[in-house]
Amino acid sequence: MQKPIINGNRITIPSDQEYLADVDSFLDGQLRELTVGESIRADIAISVSELVNNAILHGNKSSPEKVVTVEISSEPGQVTIAVSDQGTGFTEEQIDDPVADENLLKEVGRGIFIVRALMDDVDISASERGTTISISKSF
């Protein structure tokens, strides 16, 4: 089985939920180095966990040949994280509205909604070669 690859401010993991803890640990270490406060670290951790989970399950369809990459960048007072998969891409229009009456009791479909609520900026870039979702948060 493959292993996570850490290269500076980037971690690449196989498309397996088993590696979510590796991403969490990497992310926490990076955010602590940037002196990001605890509550903002928690918001970012929840958001990245949602995005990585989506990338594994929906983007890469848990394909062992595909990877998910998480890359962190920062400027004074702001951190940006990009989560990329190797799936076939999607548009937000394809996602059911999680607060519509018919979707309120569904167990899935709230990831992007949650991320948008927690982050300052969310940018989705998708193509037939994959999806990259960049999130930013001021601290």
Backbone as a chain_set.jsonl record, in Angstrom:
{"seq": "MQKPIINGNRITIPSDQEYLADVDSFLDGQLRELTVGESIRADIAISVSELVNNAILHGNKSSPEKVVTVEISSEPGQVTIAVSDQGTGFTEEQIDDPVADENLLKEVGRGIFIVRALMDDVDISASERGTTISISKSF", "coords": {"N": [[0.842, -1.193, 0.0], [0.409, 2.261, -0.689], [1.992, 5.214, 0.703], [1.531, 8.288, 2.554], [2.884, 11.245, 1.092], [4.94, 13.788, 2.018], [5.867, 16.981, 1.168], [7.361, 19.671, 1.929], [5.085, 22.186, 2.104], [3.014, 20.601, 1.287], [0.922, 17.717, 1.12], [0.44, 14.506, -0.13], [-1.855, 11.978, -0.582], [-2.917, 8.521, -0.821], [-6.047, 7.5, -2.346], [-7.806, 6.841, 0.002], [-9.684, 6.596, 2.907], [-8.372, 5.935, 5.183], [-6.141, 7.509, 5.437], [-6.877, 9.983, 6.363], [-6.261, 10.847, 8.971], [-3.528, 11.329, 8.739], [-3.521, 13.569, 7.095], [-4.856, 15.376, 8.783], [-3.001, 15.595, 10.903], [-0.732, 16.63, 9.547], [-1.815, 19.062, 8.612], [-2.497, 20.35, 11.049], [0.046, 20.707, 12.176], [1.225, 22.443, 10.275], [-0.481, 24.687, 10.465], [-0.109, 25.42, 13.134], [2.541, 26.248, 13.028], [2.19, 28.569, 11.606], [1.038, 30.067, 13.503], [-1.765, 30.056, 13.811], [-4.82, 30.555, 15.423], [-6.639, 28.508, 17.833], [-9.512, 28.117, 17.451], [-9.876, 28.888, 14.806], [-8.146, 27.099, 13.581], [-9.626, 24.789, 14.073], [-11.957, 25.247, 12.519], [-10.787, 25.247, 9.971], [-9.701, 22.659, 9.935], [-12.037, 21.053, 10.023], [-13.19, 21.815, 7.579], [-11.188, 21.075, 5.677], [-11.087, 18.336, 6.15], [-13.683, 17.577, 5.3], [-13.443, 18.253, 2.567], [-11.303, 16.625, 1.694], [-12.336, 14.102, 2.214], [-14.53, 14.17, 0.401], [-13.054, 14.372, -1.971], [-11.727, 11.912, -2.027], [-13.894, 10.016, -1.981], [-15.958, 10.938, -3.816], [-14.666, 12.349, -5.91], [-12.265, 10.847, -6.693], [-13.366, 8.355, -6.492], [-12.526, 6.441, -4.659], [-10.403, 5.173, -5.904], [-7.501, 3.238, -6.059], [-5.374, 3.954, -7.659], [-5.363, 6.652, -7.832], [-4.688, 9.908, -6.389], [-4.952, 12.262, -3.644], [-4.265, 15.619, -3.109], [-3.115, 17.998, -0.785], [-2.443, 21.301, -0.285], [-0.822, 23.957, 1.333], [-0.745, 27.455, 1.636], [0.357, 30.746, 2.562], [-0.149, 34.149, 3.537], [0.563, 37.204, 5.235], [-1.629, 37.071, 7.907], [-3.517, 35.478, 6.615], [-4.527, 32.261, 5.477], [-4.38, 29.817, 2.923], [-5.729, 26.921, 1.549], [-5.452, 24.32, -0.728], [-7.228, 21.678, -2.083], [-6.919, 18.887, -4.026], [-8.155, 16.56, -6.439], [-8.164, 13.654, -8.635], [-10.32, 13.151, -10.199], [-13.295, 13.244, -12.305], [-14.286, 15.777, -12.276], [-16.727, 18.323, -11.315], [-19.696, 20.356, -11.039], [-21.04, 22.973, -9.011], [-23.732, 23.149, -9.371], [-24.553, 20.57, -9.696], [-24.862, 19.589, -7.191], [-27.203, 18.834, -4.744], [-29.319, 21.172, -3.053], [-28.647, 21.494, 0.267], [-30.333, 22.547, 2.22], [-32.85, 22.518, 1.241], [-36.233, 21.455, 1.539], [-36.708, 18.745, 0.733], [-34.226, 17.626, 1.058], [-33.348, 17.795, 3.648], [-33.264, 15.651, 5.468], [-31.412, 13.936, 4.436], [-28.414, 12.014, 4.643], [-26.062, 12.752, 3.481], [-24.318, 15.245, 1.464], [-23.795, 17.789, 2.471], [-21.272, 18.825, 2.626], [-19.847, 20.878, 1.007], [-21.512, 23.002, 1.602], [-21.116, 23.265, 4.379], [-18.371, 23.891, 4.379], [-18.391, 26.347, 3.012], [-19.73, 27.852, 4.937], [-17.876, 27.962, 7.006], [-15.464, 29.007, 6.006], [-13.718, 31.918, 4.68], [-13.43, 32.309, 1.964], [-14.186, 30.37, -0.898], [-13.193, 28.55, -3.623], [-13.924, 26.809, -6.516], [-12.495, 24.781, -8.874], [-12.887, 22.928, -11.63], [-12.306, 20.218, -13.889], [-12.175, 17.798, -16.559], [-10.018, 16.415, -15.714], [-9.893, 16.52, -13.024], [-10.597, 18.009, -9.794], [-10.009, 21.018, -8.058], [-10.298, 22.505, -5.012], [-10.061, 25.503, -3.478], [-9.626, 27.012, -0.389], [-9.89, 29.784, 1.824], [-8.896, 31.524, 4.77], [-8.938, 34.12, 7.09], [-6.751, 35.065, 9.756]], "CA": [[0.0, 0.0, 0.0], [1.139, 3.518, -0.761], [2.077, 5.994, 1.928], [1.476, 9.73, 2.31], [4.132, 11.91, 0.723], [4.967, 15.176, 2.465], [6.911, 17.754, 0.507], [7.203, 21.057, 2.377], [3.733, 22.596, 2.485], [2.084, 19.765, 0.519], [0.824, 16.293, 1.423], [-0.278, 13.725, -1.137], [-2.272, 10.709, 0.016], [-3.723, 7.627, -1.654], [-7.495, 7.696, -2.214], [-8.285, 5.925, 1.03], [-10.005, 7.35, 4.119], [-7.412, 5.556, 6.216], [-5.097, 8.528, 5.506], [-7.407, 11.261, 6.854], [-5.515, 11.242, 10.175], [-2.25, 11.887, 8.292], [-3.81, 14.925, 6.622], [-5.149, 16.176, 9.973], [-1.749, 15.838, 11.617], [0.05, 17.532, 8.7], [-2.479, 20.358, 8.614], [-2.359, 20.943, 12.366], [1.43, 21.153, 12.314], [1.434, 23.609, 9.415], [-1.235, 25.823, 11.004], [0.549, 25.843, 14.374], [3.732, 27.008, 12.623], [1.718, 29.886, 11.173], [0.411, 30.622, 14.709], [-3.208, 30.191, 13.641], [-5.506, 30.283, 16.683], [-7.293, 27.201, 17.968], [-10.857, 28.022, 16.857], [-9.727, 28.959, 13.346], [-7.587, 25.791, 13.191], [-10.732, 23.821, 14.093], [-12.777, 25.506, 11.319], [-10.024, 24.8, 8.806], [-9.602, 21.191, 10.003], [-13.338, 20.502, 9.608], [-13.351, 22.072, 6.146], [-10.26, 20.243, 4.901], [-11.543, 16.954, 6.295], [-14.824, 17.428, 4.379], [-12.978, 18.304, 1.175], [-10.486, 15.437, 1.407], [-13.293, 12.998, 2.159], [-15.221, 14.278, -0.887], [-12.094, 14.082, -3.042], [-11.503, 10.461, -2.033], [-15.107, 9.251, -2.288], [-16.706, 11.398, -4.981], [-13.752, 12.709, -6.99], [-11.439, 9.712, -7.123], [-14.148, 7.111, -6.348], [-11.675, 5.545, -3.863], [-9.507, 4.442, -6.804], [-6.153, 3.164, -5.481], [-4.383, 4.551, -8.572], [-5.475, 8.106, -7.788], [-4.258, 10.531, -5.139], [-5.499, 13.552, -3.223], [-3.187, 16.504, -2.678], [-3.492, 19.147, 0.033], [-1.321, 22.243, -0.29], [-1.072, 25.127, 2.18], [0.059, 28.656, 1.403], [-0.082, 31.8, 3.467], [0.383, 35.502, 3.504], [0.281, 37.714, 6.575], [-3.013, 37.111, 8.349], [-4.431, 34.634, 5.834], [-4.043, 30.958, 5.024], [-5.135, 29.236, 1.815], [-5.491, 25.492, 1.389], [-6.008, 23.768, -1.959], [-7.426, 20.23, -2.059], [-7.076, 18.461, -5.42], [-8.324, 15.139, -6.734], [-7.921, 13.27, -10.028], [-11.6, 12.657, -10.698], [-13.807, 13.768, -13.578], [-14.774, 17.132, -12.075], [-18.146, 18.522, -11.048], [-20.103, 21.748, -10.856], [-21.883, 23.112, -7.814], [-25.119, 22.933, -9.765], [-24.828, 19.138, -9.592], [-25.058, 19.257, -5.785], [-28.517, 19.206, -4.232], [-29.346, 22.18, -2.004], [-28.819, 20.748, 1.521], [-31.362, 23.114, 3.088], [-34.165, 22.34, 0.617], [-37.057, 20.536, 2.338], [-36.552, 17.344, 0.335], [-32.867, 17.163, 1.345], [-33.001, 18.02, 5.053], [-33.018, 14.413, 6.212], [-30.362, 13.148, 3.79], [-27.199, 11.876, 5.455], [-24.915, 13.268, 2.731], [-24.609, 16.402, 0.635], [-23.635, 19.056, 3.175], [-19.852, 19.17, 2.734], [-19.526, 22.197, 0.449], [-22.316, 23.945, 2.381], [-20.388, 23.46, 5.643], [-17.11, 24.575, 4.078], [-18.722, 27.756, 2.712], [-20.114, 28.515, 6.188], [-16.723, 28.103, 7.891], [-14.341, 29.678, 5.373], [-13.946, 33.257, 4.139], [-13.503, 32.231, 0.502], [-14.148, 29.016, -1.454], [-13.11, 28.596, -5.084], [-13.947, 25.466, -7.088], [-11.994, 24.711, -10.248], [-13.047, 21.53, -12.029], [-12.163, 19.847, -15.294], [-12.251, 16.347, -16.71], [-8.808, 15.851, -15.108], [-9.966, 16.591, -11.576], [-11.148, 19.195, -9.146], [-9.249, 21.665, -7.0], [-11.08, 23.447, -4.221], [-9.19, 26.352, -2.658], [-10.323, 27.701, 0.688], [-9.061, 30.768, 2.513], [-9.399, 31.983, 6.07], [-8.107, 35.114, 7.766], [-6.475, 34.763, 11.168]], "C": [[0.879, 1.246, 0.0], [1.153, 4.202, 0.602], [1.923, 7.472, 1.574], [2.858, 10.264, 1.962], [4.012, 13.363, 1.161], [6.156, 15.852, 1.818], [6.687, 19.216, 0.877], [5.794, 21.343, 2.85], [2.65, 21.798, 1.752], [2.121, 18.321, 1.018], [-0.014, 15.65, 0.321], [-0.572, 12.369, -0.526], [-2.97, 9.832, -1.019], [-5.213, 7.889, -1.403], [-8.094, 6.667, -1.268], [-8.509, 6.73, 2.314], [-9.084, 7.025, 5.282], [-6.371, 6.661, 6.436], [-5.601, 9.891, 5.981], [-6.651, 11.754, 8.091], [-4.162, 11.846, 9.811], [-2.429, 13.328, 7.817], [-4.069, 15.837, 7.82], [-3.875, 16.551, 10.72], [-0.866, 16.83, 10.858], [-0.505, 18.951, 8.787], [-2.292, 21.071, 9.957], [-0.943, 21.478, 12.574], [1.712, 22.415, 11.506], [0.751, 24.852, 9.995], [-0.641, 26.328, 12.308], [1.806, 26.658, 14.061], [3.371, 28.422, 12.205], [1.064, 30.66, 12.317], [-1.075, 30.957, 14.507], [-3.88, 29.769, 14.942], [-6.331, 29.008, 16.642], [-8.659, 27.124, 17.282], [-10.788, 28.095, 15.333], [-9.104, 27.66, 12.836], [-8.689, 24.752, 13.134], [-11.625, 23.994, 12.862], [-12.079, 24.985, 10.061], [-9.946, 23.273, 8.781], [-10.903, 20.529, 9.565], [-13.501, 20.645, 8.098], [-12.458, 21.171, 5.301], [-10.67, 18.777, 4.985], [-12.72, 16.662, 5.361], [-14.342, 17.351, 2.935], [-12.157, 17.079, 0.796], [-11.389, 14.206, 1.303], [-14.04, 12.992, 0.817], [-14.3, 13.915, -2.049], [-11.85, 12.577, -3.165], [-12.73, 9.731, -2.58], [-15.762, 9.646, -3.602], [-15.803, 11.716, -6.173], [-13.03, 11.496, -7.543], [-12.148, 8.369, -7.031], [-13.34, 6.025, -5.64], [-10.732, 4.688, -4.713], [-8.085, 4.425, -6.242], [-5.073, 3.769, -6.379], [-4.367, 6.072, -8.495], [-5.095, 8.627, -6.408], [-5.036, 11.815, -4.885], [-4.323, 14.366, -2.693], [-3.764, 17.675, -1.902], [-2.264, 20.045, 0.113], [-1.713, 23.51, 0.467], [-0.156, 26.266, 1.748], [-0.47, 29.733, 2.337], [0.525, 33.126, 3.07], [0.018, 36.082, 4.859], [-1.228, 37.786, 6.87], [-3.996, 36.27, 7.565], [-3.758, 33.336, 5.417], [-4.981, 30.463, 3.924], [-4.739, 27.775, 1.692], [-6.18, 25.044, 0.11], [-6.058, 22.249, -1.833], [-7.742, 19.799, -3.487], [-7.268, 16.959, -5.521], [-8.062, 14.901, -8.21], [-9.18, 12.676, -10.649], [-12.009, 13.323, -12.004], [-14.386, 15.165, -13.451], [-16.263, 17.177, -11.811], [-18.427, 20.015, -11.017], [-20.994, 21.81, -9.621], [-23.357, 22.891, -8.134], [-25.524, 21.464, -9.667], [-25.136, 18.709, -8.148], [-26.45, 19.73, -5.367], [-28.378, 20.244, -3.128], [-29.618, 21.49, -0.665], [-29.898, 21.314, 2.442], [-32.751, 23.093, 2.437], [-34.926, 21.275, 1.406], [-36.8, 19.072, 2.015], [-35.176, 16.766, 0.678], [-32.491, 17.245, 2.828], [-32.656, 16.75, 5.821], [-31.968, 13.513, 5.564], [-29.113, 13.136, 4.662], [-25.955, 12.43, 4.764], [-25.319, 14.55, 2.011], [-24.434, 17.75, 1.302], [-22.194, 19.565, 3.204], [-19.511, 20.567, 2.25], [-20.274, 23.289, 1.21], [-21.608, 24.283, 3.695], [-19.105, 24.253, 5.412], [-17.371, 26.051, 3.792], [-19.089, 28.52, 3.979], [-18.898, 28.806, 7.07], [-15.58, 28.942, 7.322], [-14.722, 31.066, 4.873], [-14.142, 33.216, 2.628], [-13.384, 30.773, 0.079], [-14.168, 29.148, -2.968], [-13.014, 27.172, -5.609], [-13.521, 25.545, -8.54], [-12.021, 23.248, -10.67], [-12.849, 21.37, -13.532], [-12.28, 18.329, -15.373], [-11.027, 15.649, -16.112], [-8.824, 15.923, -13.595], [-10.525, 17.906, -11.09], [-10.157, 19.699, -8.115], [-10.186, 22.644, -6.317], [-10.103, 24.182, -3.313], [-10.053, 27.072, -1.637], [-9.357, 28.652, 1.383], [-9.733, 31.197, 3.795], [-8.41, 33.003, 6.628], [-7.902, 34.694, 9.218], [-5.73, 35.898, 11.822]], "O": [[1.948, 1.273, 0.609], [0.427, 3.821, 1.52], [2.156, 7.866, 0.432], [3.87, 9.79, 2.477], [3.106, 14.08, 0.737], [7.29, 15.379, 1.899], [5.916, 19.918, 0.222], [5.353, 20.813, 3.87], [1.516, 22.256, 1.613], [3.185, 17.771, 1.302], [-1.039, 16.188, -0.098], [0.322, 11.691, -0.02], [-3.547, 10.34, -1.98], [-5.586, 8.437, -0.365], [-8.795, 5.747, -1.687], [-7.621, 7.46, 2.754], [-9.029, 7.77, 6.26], [-5.78, 6.739, 7.513], [-4.836, 10.856, 6.0], [-6.427, 12.955, 8.238], [-3.691, 12.764, 10.482], [-1.601, 14.195, 8.097], [-3.555, 16.955, 7.867], [-3.7, 17.701, 11.122], [-0.317, 17.758, 11.452], [0.234, 19.911, 9.006], [-1.967, 22.258, 9.993], [-0.762, 22.581, 13.091], [2.359, 23.342, 11.993], [1.334, 25.935, 10.013], [-0.661, 27.53, 12.57], [2.102, 27.639, 14.744], [4.139, 29.359, 12.418], [0.591, 31.78, 12.121], [-1.567, 31.988, 14.964], [-3.539, 28.728, 15.503], [-6.675, 28.497, 15.575], [-8.934, 26.143, 16.59], [-11.563, 27.43, 14.647], [-9.488, 27.168, 11.775], [-8.692, 23.912, 12.234], [-12.008, 23.01, 12.23], [-12.703, 24.363, 9.201], [-10.108, 22.66, 7.725], [-10.879, 19.551, 8.817], [-13.904, 19.7, 7.421], [-12.914, 20.574, 4.325], [-10.603, 18.057, 3.989], [-12.75, 15.62, 4.707], [-14.779, 16.488, 2.173], [-12.302, 16.553, -0.308], [-11.219, 13.375, 0.411], [-14.168, 11.949, 0.175], [-14.711, 13.239, -2.993], [-11.777, 12.039, -4.269], [-12.629, 8.936, -3.514], [-16.088, 8.783, -4.417], [-16.136, 11.39, -7.312], [-13.168, 11.159, -8.719], [-11.596, 7.349, -7.444], [-13.448, 4.844, -5.969], [-10.316, 3.609, -4.291], [-7.518, 5.485, -5.975], [-3.974, 4.064, -5.909], [-3.461, 6.713, -9.029], [-5.164, 7.914, -5.407], [-5.68, 12.369, -5.775], [-3.496, 13.867, -1.93], [-4.766, 18.27, -2.3], [-1.187, 19.612, 0.522], [-2.795, 24.06, 0.265], [1.039, 26.074, 1.523], [-1.591, 29.648, 2.837], [1.543, 33.211, 2.382], [-0.785, 35.482, 5.573], [-1.984, 38.467, 6.177], [-5.199, 36.336, 7.82], [-2.582, 33.313, 5.055], [-6.195, 30.658, 3.98], [-3.556, 27.435, 1.727], [-7.352, 25.35, -0.112], [-5.054, 21.611, -1.515], [-8.703, 20.276, -4.09], [-6.64, 16.184, -4.8], [-7.772, 15.839, -8.953], [-9.108, 11.805, -11.516], [-11.18, 13.89, -12.715], [-14.927, 15.693, -14.423], [-16.979, 16.204, -12.049], [-17.508, 20.832, -10.973], [-21.62, 20.821, -9.239], [-24.134, 22.493, -7.267], [-26.711, 21.152, -9.567], [-25.615, 17.599, -7.916], [-26.826, 20.878, -5.605], [-27.423, 20.203, -2.353], [-30.707, 20.951, -0.47], [-30.337, 20.622, 3.361], [-33.716, 23.591, 3.017], [-34.333, 20.308, 1.883], [-36.688, 18.246, 2.922], [-34.977, 15.554, 0.599], [-31.409, 16.799, 3.211], [-31.832, 16.785, 6.734], [-31.666, 12.44, 6.087], [-28.796, 14.12, 5.332], [-24.906, 12.563, 5.394], [-26.497, 14.9, 1.952], [-24.877, 18.763, 0.762], [-21.931, 20.634, 3.755], [-18.945, 21.36, 3.002], [-19.736, 24.373, 1.437], [-21.514, 25.451, 4.072], [-18.794, 25.176, 6.165], [-16.642, 26.913, 4.283], [-18.794, 29.711, 4.089], [-18.893, 29.795, 7.803], [-14.808, 29.525, 8.083], [-15.9, 31.359, 4.666], [-14.922, 33.991, 2.076], [-12.576, 30.025, 0.631], [-15.059, 29.785, -3.529], [-12.134, 26.413, -5.203], [-14.107, 26.279, -9.336], [-11.273, 22.427, -10.14], [-13.174, 22.252, -14.325], [-12.463, 17.662, -14.355], [-11.003, 14.422, -16.015], [-7.895, 15.453, -12.939], [-10.875, 18.791, -11.871], [-9.542, 18.917, -7.39], [-10.789, 23.501, -6.962], [-9.414, 23.576, -2.492], [-11.078, 27.664, -1.974], [-8.167, 28.366, 1.515], [-10.959, 31.232, 3.902], [-7.201, 32.773, 6.636], [-8.762, 34.054, 9.824], [-5.411, 35.825, 13.009]]}, "num_chains": 1, "name": "protein.A"}
